[in-house]
């Protein structure tokens, strides 16, 4: 964080949250992450707003290197097609630098979840949120792990376990129209499709989540209707795309 460590240590929880919102507006996501880590390490369950701030901070913090990695991988594939071996080696070397950034971010948030957030989650909603988040960051790790099949497999299995834990809790404790449960189904199905290459499972999971939500649509919480319908549309879009690709 660019703020002085001494000043950061002297801030109250409310001030950390104010600074997190300030740095979000300034699009300084590395700093936003640092402020939200201070809040998360206080070992109390986060409010809905605090959870969302933490999620936004890390999603944006990892977003840039994830995009960079995809661009580098695309250029590398083109250079390989042209037979430019020297350029391929240069790209691979640089891509490892980006992969280290990604690995460090994943490691940091996963430690925060394991050591501070999951143990102090006091509601089913919080638990589902955090296990889903763990599934997401293990999934990101699996996506970029080009250093070896073992690392990718380990990350994929950890993602599967976290998403599975979240799904069990969500089914038991959250309504089918709850945005967190729907968001979990969306990301878990993407994991099956993109990481595990299990297209049938991905489609079945997405379809079930969509169908279950449709059946309960009349009972949807007014506050959740916008988020829920947006995620349902994303589930349907993915289903349409995946079934067309499979045929």
MIDOSE-1310 file (N, C-alpha, C; in nm, 2 decimals, decimal comma, always signed):
residues 247
xxxx	+0,08/-0,12/+0,00/+0,00/+0,00/+0,00/+0,09/+0,12/+0,00; +0,05/+0,23/-0,08/+0,14/+0,34/-0,09/+0,12/+0,43/+0,04; +0,02/+0,41/+0,12/+0,00/+0,48/+0,24/+0,12/+0,44/+0,33; +0,16/+0,52/+0,43/+0,26/+0,48/+0,52/+0,20/+0,37/+0,61
xxxx	+0,28/+0,27/+0,64/+0,24/+0,15/+0,72/+0,19/+0,20/+0,86; +0,27/+0,30/+0,91/+0,24/+0,35/+1,04/+0,10/+0,42/+1,04; +0,07/+0,50/+0,94/-0,06/+0,56/+0,93/-0,17/+0,46/+0,92; -0,15/+0,36/+0,83/-0,25/+0,25/+0,81/-0,28/+0,18/+0,94
xxxx	-0,18/+0,15/+1,02/-0,20/+0,08/+1,14/-0,28/+0,16/+1,24; -0,28/+0,29/+1,23/-0,35/+0,38/+1,32/-0,50/+0,40/+1,28; -0,54/+0,36/+1,16/-0,68/+0,38/+1,12/-0,77/+0,29/+1,19; -0,90/+0,34/+1,20/-1,00/+0,25/+1,26/-1,06/+0,17/+1,15
xxxx	-1,15/+0,07/+1,18/-1,22/-0,01/+1,08/-1,29/+0,08/+0,98; -1,37/+0,18/+1,03/-1,44/+0,27/+0,95/-1,35/+0,34/+0,85; -1,24/+0,38/+0,90/-1,14/+0,46/+0,81/-1,08/+0,37/+0,71; -1,05/+0,24/+0,74/-1,01/+0,14/+0,64/-1,11/+0,13/+0,53
xxxx	-1,24/+0,12/+0,57/-1,35/+0,11/+0,47/-1,36/+0,23/+0,39; -1,35/+0,35/+0,45/-1,35/+0,47/+0,37/-1,24/+0,48/+0,27; -1,12/+0,44/+0,31/-1,00/+0,44/+0,22/-1,02/+0,33/+0,11; -1,08/+0,22/+0,15/-1,11/+0,12/+0,04/-1,20/+0,18/-0,07
xxxx	-1,31/+0,25/-0,02/-1,40/+0,31/-0,12/-1,33/+0,42/-0,20; -1,25/+0,50/-0,13/-1,17/+0,61/-0,20/-1,08/+0,55/-0,30; -1,00/+0,45/-0,27/-0,91/+0,39/-0,36/-0,98/+0,32/-0,48; -1,10/+0,27/-0,45/-1,18/+0,21/-0,56/-1,22/+0,31/-0,66
xxxx	-1,27/+0,43/-0,61/-1,30/+0,54/-0,70/-1,18/+0,59/-0,78; -1,07/+0,58/-0,72/-0,94/+0,62/-0,79/-0,89/+0,51/-0,87; -0,95/+0,40/-0,87/-0,91/+0,28/-0,95/-0,77/+0,23/-0,91; -0,73/+0,25/-0,78/-0,61/+0,20/-0,73/-0,63/+0,07/-0,65
xxxx	-0,65/-0,04/-0,73/-0,70/-0,16/-0,67/-0,60/-0,23/-0,58; -0,47/-0,21/-0,61/-0,37/-0,27/-0,52/-0,38/-0,21/-0,38; -0,40/-0,08/-0,37/-0,42/-0,01/-0,24/-0,55/-0,06/-0,18; -0,66/-0,07/-0,26/-0,79/-0,11/-0,21/-0,78/-0,25/-0,14
xxxx	-0,70/-0,34/-0,21/-0,68/-0,47/-0,15/-0,61/-0,46/-0,01; -0,51/-0,37/+0,00/-0,44/-0,36/+0,13/-0,54/-0,32/+0,24; -0,62/-0,22/+0,21/-0,71/-0,17/+0,31/-0,81/-0,28/+0,35; -0,86/-0,35/+0,25/-0,96/-0,46/+0,28/-0,90/-0,58/+0,35
xxxx	-0,77/-0,60/+0,33/-0,70/-0,71/+0,40/-0,69/-0,67/+0,55; -0,67/-0,54/+0,58/-0,67/-0,50/+0,72/-0,80/-0,53/+0,79; -0,91/-0,50/+0,72/-1,04/-0,53/+0,77/-1,06/-0,68/+0,79; -1,03/-0,76/+0,69/-1,05/-0,90/+0,69/-0,97/-0,97/+0,80
xxxx	-0,85/-0,91/+0,84/-0,77/-0,97/+0,94/-0,81/-0,94/+1,08; -0,92/-0,86/+1,09/-0,97/-0,83/+1,23/-1,05/-0,95/+1,29; -1,07/-1,06/+1,21/-1,13/-1,18/+1,25/-1,27/-1,16/+1,31; -1,35/-1,08/+1,23/-1,50/-1,08/+1,26/-1,57/-1,10/+1,13
xxxx	-1,69/-1,15/+1,13/-1,76/-1,17/+1,01/-1,78/-1,03/+0,94; -1,76/-1,03/+0,81/-1,78/-0,91/+0,73/-1,93/-0,88/+0,70; -1,96/-0,75/+0,70/-2,10/-0,72/+0,65/-2,11/-0,75/+0,50; -2,23/-0,74/+0,45/-2,25/-0,76/+0,31/-2,17/-0,66/+0,23
xxxx	-2,17/-0,53/+0,27/-2,10/-0,42/+0,20/-1,95/-0,45/+0,21; -1,90/-0,50/+0,33/-1,75/-0,53/+0,34/-1,71/-0,64/+0,25; -1,80/-0,75/+0,25/-1,77/-0,86/+0,16/-1,76/-0,82/+0,02; -1,85/-0,74/-0,02/-1,85/-0,69/-0,16/-1,73/-0,61/-0,20
xxxx	-1,69/-0,52/-0,10/-1,57/-0,44/-0,12/-1,45/-0,53/-0,14; -1,44/-0,63/-0,05/-1,32/-0,73/-0,06/-1,32/-0,80/-0,20; -1,44/-0,84/-0,24/-1,45/-0,91/-0,37/-1,41/-0,82/-0,49; -1,46/-0,70/-0,48/-1,43/-0,60/-0,59/-1,28/-0,57/-0,59
xxxx	-1,22/-0,55/-0,48/-1,08/-0,52/-0,47/-1,00/-0,63/-0,54; -1,02/-0,75/-0,50/-0,94/-0,86/-0,55/-0,97/-0,89/-0,70; -1,10/-0,88/-0,73/-1,14/-0,91/-0,87/-1,07/-0,81/-0,97; -1,06/-0,69/-0,93/-1,00/-0,59/-1,01/-0,85/-0,60/-1,01
xxxx	-0,80/-0,63/-0,89/-0,65/-0,64/-0,87/-0,60/-0,76/-0,96; -0,67/-0,87/-0,97/-0,62/-0,98/-1,05/-0,67/-0,97/-1,20; -0,76/-0,88/-1,22/-0,81/-0,86/-1,36/-0,71/-0,83/-1,46; -0,62/-0,73/-1,43/-0,52/-0,68/-1,53/-0,42/-0,79/-1,56
xxxx	-0,36/-0,86/-1,46/-0,27/-0,97/-1,50/-0,33/-1,09/-1,57; -0,46/-1,11/-1,53/-0,53/-1,22/-1,60/-0,55/-1,19/-1,75; -0,59/-1,06/-1,78/-0,60/-1,01/-1,92/-0,47/-1,02/-1,99; -0,36/-0,98/-1,92/-0,22/-0,98/-1,98/-0,19/-1,12/-2,02
xxxx	-0,21/-1,22/-1,93/-0,18/-1,36/-1,95/-0,25/-1,41/-2,08; -0,38/-1,37/-2,09/-0,45/-1,42/-2,21/-0,39/-1,36/-2,34; -0,36/-1,23/-2,33/-0,30/-1,17/-2,45/-0,17/-1,24/-2,49; -0,08/-1,26/-2,39/+0,05/-1,32/-2,41/+0,03/-1,46/-2,47
xxxx	-0,06/-1,54/-2,41/-0,09/-1,68/-2,46/-0,13/-1,67/-2,61; -0,21/-1,58/-2,64/-0,26/-1,56/-2,78/-0,15/-1,53/-2,88; -0,06/-1,43/-2,84/+0,05/-1,40/-2,92/+0,15/-1,51/-2,93; +0,17/-1,59/-2,82/+0,26/-1,70/-2,83/+0,21/-1,81/-2,93
xxxx	+0,08/-1,83/-2,93/+0,02/-1,93/-3,02/+0,05/-1,89/-3,17; +0,03/-1,76/-3,19/+0,05/-1,71/-3,33/+0,20/-1,72/-3,37; +0,29/-1,69/-3,27/+0,43/-1,70/-3,30/+0,47/-1,85/-3,33; +0,41/-1,94/-3,25/+0,44/-2,08/-3,27/+0,39/-2,13/-3,41
xxxx	+0,28/-2,08/-3,45/+0,23/-2,11/-3,59/+0,32/-2,07/-3,70; +0,39/-1,95/-3,67/+0,48/-1,89/-3,77/+0,62/-1,96/-3,76; +0,64/-2,04/-3,65/+0,77/-2,10/-3,63/+0,88/-2,01/-3,58; +0,84/-1,90/-3,51/+0,93/-1,81/-3,45/+0,97/-1,85/-3,31
xxxx	+1,06/-1,95/-3,31/+1,09/-2,02/-3,18/+1,16/-1,92/-3,08; +1,24/-1,83/-3,13/+1,31/-1,74/-3,04/+1,21/-1,64/-2,97; +1,11/-1,59/-3,05/+1,01/-1,51/-3,00/+0,92/-1,58/-2,90; +0,89/-1,71/-2,93/+0,81/-1,79/-2,84/+0,88/-1,80/-2,70
xxxx	+1,02/-1,82/-2,71/+1,09/-1,83/-2,58/+1,09/-1,70/-2,50; +1,10/-1,59/-2,57/+1,09/-1,46/-2,51/+0,95/-1,44/-2,44; +0,85/-1,48/-2,51/+0,71/-1,46/-2,46/+0,69/-1,55/-2,34; +0,74/-1,68/-2,35/+0,73/-1,77/-2,24/+0,80/-1,72/-2,11
xxxx	+0,92/-1,66/-2,13/+0,99/-1,61/-2,01/+0,91/-1,50/-1,95; +0,86/-1,41/-2,03/+0,79/-1,29/-1,98/+0,66/-1,34/-1,91; +0,59/-1,44/-1,98/+0,46/-1,49/-1,92/+0,48/-1,54/-1,78; +0,60/-1,60/-1,75/+0,63/-1,65/-1,62/+0,62/-1,54/-1,52
xxxx	+0,67/-1,42/-1,56/+0,66/-1,30/-1,46/+0,52/-1,27/-1,43; +0,43/-1,27/-1,53/+0,29/-1,24/-1,51/+0,23/-1,35/-1,43; +0,27/-1,48/-1,45/+0,21/-1,59/-1,38/+0,25/-1,58/-1,23; +0,37/-1,53/-1,20/+0,41/-1,51/-1,06/+0,32/-1,41/-0,99
xxxx	+0,29/-1,30/-1,06/+0,19/-1,20/-1,01/+0,06/-1,27/-0,98; +0,01/-1,34/-1,07/-0,12/-1,41/-1,05/-0,12/-1,51/-0,94; -0,01/-1,58/-0,93/+0,01/-1,69/-0,82/+0,01/-1,62/-0,69; +0,08/-1,50/-0,68/+0,09/-1,43/-0,55/-0,04/-1,38/-0,50
xxxx	-0,12/-1,32/-0,60/-0,25/-1,27/-0,56/-0,34/-1,38/-0,52; -0,34/-1,49/-0,59/-0,43/-1,61/-0,55/-0,39/-1,66/-0,41; -0,26/-1,67/-0,39/-0,21/-1,73/-0,27/-0,25/-1,64/-0,15; -0,25/-1,50/-0,17/-0,28/-1,41/-0,07/-0,43/-1,41/-0,03
xxxx	-0,52/-1,41/-0,13/-0,66/-1,41/-0,10/-0,70/-1,55/-0,04; -0,65/-1,65/-0,09/-0,68/-1,79/-0,04/-0,64/-1,81/+0,10; -0,52/-1,75/+0,14/-0,48/-1,76/+0,28/-0,57/-1,67/+0,37; -0,62/-1,56/+0,32/-0,71/-1,47/+0,39/-0,84/-1,54/+0,42
xxxx	-0,89/-1,61/+0,32/-1,01/-1,69/+0,33/-1,00/-1,80/+0,43; -0,89/-1,88/+0,41/-0,87/-2,00/+0,50/-0,85/-1,96/+0,65; -0,77/-1,86/+0,67/-0,72/-1,83/+0,80/-0,81/-1,73/+0,88; -0,88/-1,64/+0,81/-0,96/-1,54/+0,87/-1,11/-1,54/+0,84
xxxx	-1,14/-1,55/+0,71/-1,28/-1,52/+0,68/-1,37/-1,64/+0,70; -1,33/-1,76/+0,64/-1,42/-1,88/+0,66/-1,44/-1,92/+0,81; -1,33/-1,92/+0,89/-1,35/-1,96/+1,03/-1,44/-1,86/+1,11; -1,46/-1,74/+1,06/-1,54/-1,64/+1,13/-1,67/-1,61/+1,06
xxxx	-1,70/-1,69/+0,96/-1,83/-1,67/+0,89/-1,95/-1,72/+0,98; -2,04/-1,63/+1,01/-2,14/-1,66/+1,11/-2,28/-1,70/+1,04; -2,29/-1,68/+0,91/-2,41/-1,71/+0,85/-2,39/-1,81/+0,73; -2,49/-1,88/+0,69/-2,48/-1,96/+0,57/-2,44/-1,88/+0,45
xxxx	-2,50/-1,76/+0,44/-2,47/-1,67/+0,32/-2,32/-1,64/+0,31; -2,27/-1,60/+0,43/-2,12/-1,57/+0,43/-2,04/-1,69/+0,39; -2,07/-1,80/+0,45/-1,99/-1,93/+0,42/-2,00/-1,96/+0,27; -2,12/-1,95/+0,21/-2,13/-1,98/+0,07/-2,04/-1,88/-0,01
xxxx	-2,05/-1,75/+0,03/-1,98/-1,64/-0,04/-1,83/-1,67/-0,04; -1,78/-1,71/+0,08/-1,63/-1,73/+0,09/-1,58/-1,86/+0,02; -1,66/-1,97/+0,04/-1,62/-2,09/-0,03/-1,63/-2,07/-0,19; -1,73/-2,00/-0,23/-1,73/-1,96/-0,38/-1,61/-1,88/-0,42
xxxx	-1,57/-1,79/-0,34/-1,46/-1,71/-0,37/-1,33/-1,79/-0,37; -1,32/-1,89/-0,28/-1,20/-1,98/-0,28/-1,20/-2,06/-0,41; -1,32/-2,11/-0,45/-1,33/-2,18/-0,57/-1,29/-2,10/-0,69; -1,33/-1,97/-0,69/-1,29/-1,88/-0,80/-1,14/-1,87/-0,81
xxxx	-1,07/-1,84/-0,70/-0,93/-1,81/-0,71/-0,84/-1,94/-0,73; -0,89/-2,05/-0,68/-0,83/-2,18/-0,72/-0,85/-2,20/-0,87; -0,97/-2,16/-0,92/-0,99/-2,18/-1,07/-0,90/-2,09/-1,15; -0,88/-1,96/-1,11/-0,79/-1,87/-1,18/-0,65/-1,93/-1,18
xxxx	-0,61/-1,99/-1,06/-0,48/-2,05/-1,05/-0,47/-2,17/-1,16; -0,57/-2,25/-1,17/-0,57/-2,36/-1,26/-0,56/-2,31/-1,41; -0,63/-2,20/-1,43/-0,63/-2,14/-1,57/-0,49/-2,11/-1,62; -0,41/-2,04/-1,53/-0,28/-1,99/-1,58/-0,16/-2,08/-1,55
xxxx	-0,18/-2,20/-1,49/-0,07/-2,28/-1,45/-0,01/-2,36/-1,57; +0,08/-2,29/-1,63/+0,15/-2,36/-1,75/+0,28/-2,42/-1,70; +0,31/-2,40/-1,57/+0,45/-2,45/-1,53/+0,44/-2,60/-1,51; +0,33/-2,67/-1,51/+0,32/-2,81/-1,50/+0,18/-2,86/-1,48
xxxx	+0,16/-2,98/-1,52/+0,03/-3,05/-1,51/-0,01/-3,07/-1,36; +0,09/-3,10/-1,28/+0,07/-3,12/-1,13/+0,01/-3,00/-1,06; +0,07/-2,88/-1,09/+0,02/-2,76/-1,03/-0,12/-2,73/-1,07; -0,15/-2,75/-1,20/-0,28/-2,72/-1,26/-0,38/-2,82/-1,19
xxxx	-0,35/-2,95/-1,18/-0,44/-3,05/-1,13/-0,47/-3,02/-0,98; -0,37/-2,98/-0,91/-0,38/-2,95/-0,76/-0,48/-2,83/-0,75; -0,46/-2,73/-0,83/-0,55/-2,61/-0,82/-0,69/-2,64/-0,86; -0,70/-2,73/-0,97/-0,84/-2,77/-1,01/-0,91/-2,85/-0,91
xxxx	-0,84/-2,94/-0,84/-0,90/-3,02/-0,74/-0,94/-2,93/-0,62; -0,86/-2,84/-0,58/-0,89/-2,74/-0,47/-1,01/-2,66/-0,51; -1,02/-2,62/-0,63/-1,14/-2,54/-0,68/-1,27/-2,63/-0,67; -1,25/-2,75/-0,72/-1,37/-2,84/-0,72/-1,42/-2,86/-0,57
xxxx	-1,33/-2,88/-0,48/-1,36/-2,90/-0,34/-1,43/-2,78/-0,28; -1,38/-2,66/-0,31/-1,44/-2,54/-0,26/-1,57/-2,51/-0,31; -1,59/-2,53/-0,45/-1,72/-2,51/-0,51/-1,82/-2,61/-0,46; -1,77/-2,73/-0,44/-1,86/-2,84/-0,39/-1,91/-2,81/-0,25
xxxx	-1,82/-2,76/-0,16/-1,86/-2,71/-0,03/-1,96/-2,60/-0,03; -1,93/-2,50/-0,12/-2,03/-2,39/-0,13/-2,16/-2,44/-0,18; -2,16/-2,53/-0,28/-2,29/-2,58/-0,33/-2,38/-2,65/-0,23; -2,31/-2,74/-0,15/-2,38/-2,81/-0,04/-2,45/-2,71/+0,05
xxxx	-2,37/-2,61/+0,09/-2,43/-2,51/+0,19/-2,54/-2,42/+0,12; -2,52/-2,39/-0,01/-2,61/-2,31/-0,08/-2,75/-2,38/-0,09; -2,74/-2,50/-0,13/-2,86/-2,58/-0,15/-2,94/-2,59/-0,02; -2,87/-2,61/+0,09/-2,93/-2,62/+0,22/-2,99/-2,49/+0,28
xxxx	-2,92/-2,38/+0,25/-2,95/-2,26/+0,32/-2,99/-2,14/+0,24; -2,97/-2,14/+0,11/-3,01/-2,02/+0,03/-3,12/-2,06/-0,07; -3,21/-1,97/-0,10/-3,32/-1,99/-0,20/-3,26/-2,00/-0,34; -3,32/-2,08/-0,43/-3,27/-2,09/-0,56/-3,25/-1,96/-0,64
xxxx	-3,33/-1,86/-0,59/-3,32/-1,73/-0,66/-3,22/-1,63/-0,59; -3,15/-1,68/-0,49/-3,05/-1,60/-0,42/-2,93/-1,57/-0,51; -2,90/-1,44/-0,53/-2,79/-1,41/-0,62/-2,66/-1,48/-0,59; -2,63/-1,50/-0,47/-2,50/-1,57/-0,43/-2,51/-1,72/-0,48
xxxx	-2,62/-1,78/-0,46/-2,64/-1,92/-0,50/-2,63/-1,93/-0,66; -2,70/-1,83/-0,72/-2,70/-1,83/-0,87/-2,56/-1,80/-0,92; -2,49/-1,71/-0,86/-2,35/-1,67/-0,90/-2,26/-1,79/-0,88; -2,28/-1,87/-0,78/-2,20/-1,99/-0,76/-2,22/-2,09/-0,87
xxxx	-2,35/-2,11/-0,90/-2,38/-2,20/-1,01/-2,32/-2,16/-1,14; -2,32/-2,03/-1,17/-2,26/-1,97/-1,29/-2,11/-2,01/-1,30; -2,04/-1,97/-1,19/-1,90/-1,99/-1,19/-1,86/-2,14/-1,18; -1,93/-2,22/-1,11/-1,90/-2,36/-1,10/-1,92/-2,43/-1,23
xxxx	-2,03/-2,39/-1,31/-2,05/-2,44/-1,44/-1,94/-2,40/-1,54; -1,89/-2,28/-1,53/-1,78/-2,23/-1,61/-1,65/-2,31/-1,58; -1,63/-2,34/-1,45/-1,52/-2,43/-1,41/-1,53/-2,56/-1,47; -1,64/-2,63/-1,47/-1,66/-2,76/-1,53/-1,63/-2,75/-1,69
xxxx	-1,68/-2,64/-1,75/-1,67/-2,63/-1,89/-1,52/-2,60/-1,94; -1,46/-2,50/-1,87/-1,33/-2,44/-1,91/-1,21/-2,51/-1,85; -1,22/-2,55/-1,73/-1,11/-2,61/-1,66/-1,11/-2,76/-1,67; -1,22/-2,82/-1,63/-1,23/-2,97/-1,63/-1,27/-3,03/-1,77
xxxx	-1,32/-2,94/-1,86/-1,36/-2,99/-1,99/-1,47/-3,09/-1,99; -1,55/-3,08/-1,89/-1,67/-3,17/-1,87/-1,80/-3,09/-1,91; -1,82/-3,08/-2,04/-1,92/-3,00/-2,10/-2,06/-3,04/-2,05; -2,09/-3,17/-2,05/-2,22/-3,22/-2,01/-2,25/-3,18/-1,86
xxxx	-2,15/-3,19/-1,77/-2,17/-3,15/-1,63/-2,20/-3,00/-1,62; -2,12/-2,93/-1,70/-2,14/-2,78/-1,70/-2,28/-2,74/-1,74; -2,33/-2,80/-1,85/-2,46/-2,77/-1,90/-2,57/-2,82/-1,80; -2,55/-2,93/-1,74/-2,65/-2,99/-1,65/-2,66/-2,90/-1,52
xxxx	-2,55/-2,85/-1,47/-2,54/-2,77/-1,35/-2,61/-2,63/-1,38; -2,57/-2,57/-1,49/-2,63/-2,44/-1,53/-2,78/-2,45/-1,55; -2,82/-2,56/-1,62/-2,97/-2,58/-1,65/-3,05/-2,60/-1,52; -3,00/-2,68/-1,43/-3,07/-2,70/-1,31/-3,08/-2,57/-1,23
xxxx	-2,97/-2,49/-1,22/-2,98/-2,37/-1,14/-3,08/-2,27/-1,20; -3,08/-2,27/-1,34/-3,18/-2,18/-1,41/-3,32/-2,23/-1,38; -3,34/-2,36/-1,40/-3,48/-2,41/-1,39/-3,53/-2,40/-1,24; -3,44/-2,42/-1,15/-3,48/-2,41/-1,00/-3,52/-2,27/-0,97
xxxx	-3,45/-2,17/-1,03/-3,48/-2,03/-1,00/-3,61/-1,99/-1,07; -3,63/-2,04/-1,19/-3,76/-2,00/-1,26/-3,88/-2,05/-1,18; -3,87/-2,16/-1,12/-3,98/-2,22/-1,04/-4,01/-2,13/-0,92; -3,91/-2,06/-0,87/-3,93/-1,98/-0,75/-3,93/-1,83/-0,78
xxxx	-3,94/-1,79/-0,91/-3,93/-1,65/-0,95/-4,04/-1,56/-0,89; -4,15/-1,62/-0,86/-4,26/-1,53/-0,80/-4,23/-1,50/-0,66; -4,15/-1,58/-0,59/-4,12/-1,55/-0,45/-3,99/-1,48/-0,43; -3,94/-1,42/-0,54/-3,80/-1,36/-0,53/-3,81/-1,23/-0,44
xxxx	-3,70/-1,21/-0,37/-3,69/-1,09/-0,28/-3,67/-0,97/-0,37; -3,75/-0,86/-0,35/-3,75/-0,75/-0,43/-3,61/-0,69/-0,45; -3,53/-0,69/-0,34/-3,39/-0,64/-0,34/-3,30/-0,72/-0,43; -3,33/-0,85/-0,45/-3,24/-0,94/-0,52/-3,28/-0,95/-0,67
xxxx	-3,40/-0,90/-0,71/-3,45/-0,93/-0,84/-3,36/-0,89/-0,96; -3,30/-0,77/-0,95/-3,21/-0,72/-1,05/-3,09/-0,81/-1,07; -3,02/-0,84/-0,96/-2,90/-0,93/-0,96/-2,93/-1,07/-1,01; -3,04/-1,12/-0,95/-3,08/-1,26/-0,98/-3,11/-1,28/-1,13
xxxx	-3,19/-1,18/-1,19/-3,23/-1,20/-1,33/-3,11/-1,18/-1,42; -3,02/-1,09/-1,38/-2,89/-1,08/-1,46/-2,81/-1,21/-1,47; -2,80/-1,27/-1,35/-2,72/-1,40/-1,35/-2,79/-1,51/-1,42; -2,93/-1,51/-1,41/-3,00/-1,61/-1,48/-2,99/-1,59/-1,63
xxxx	-2,98/-1,47/-1,68/-2,96/-1,44/-1,82/-2,82/-1,49/-1,86; -2,72/-1,47/-1,78/-2,58/-1,52/-1,81/-2,58/-1,67/-1,81; -2,65/-1,74/-1,72/-2,66/-1,89/-1,72/-2,72/-1,93/-1,86; -2,83/-1,86/-1,90/-2,90/-1,90/-2,02/-2,81/-1,88/-2,14
xxxx	-2,74/-1,76/-2,14/-2,64/-1,73/-2,25/-2,54/-1,84/-2,26; -2,48/-1,88/-2,15/-2,38/-1,98/-2,15/-2,43/-2,12/-2,20; -2,55/-2,15/-2,16/-2,61/-2,28/-2,21/-2,63/-2,28/-2,36; -2,68/-2,16/-2,41/-2,70/-2,15/-2,55/-2,57/-2,17/-2,63
xxxx	-2,47/-2,10/-2,58/-2,33/-2,10/-2,64/-2,27/-2,24/-2,63; -2,28/-2,30/-2,52/-2,22/-2,44/-2,50/-2,29/-2,54/-2,58; -2,42/-2,54/-2,58/-2,49/-2,65/-2,66/-2,46/-2,63/-2,80; -2,45/-2,51/-2,85/-2,42/-2,49/-3,00/-2,28/-2,54/-3,03
xxx	-2,18/-2,52/-2,93/-2,04/-2,56/-2,95/-2,04/-2,71/-2,95; -2,12/-2,78/-2,86/-2,11/-2,92/-2,85/-2,17/-2,99/-2,97; -2,26/-2,92/-3,04/-2,32/-2,98/-3,17/-2,25/-2,92/-3,29
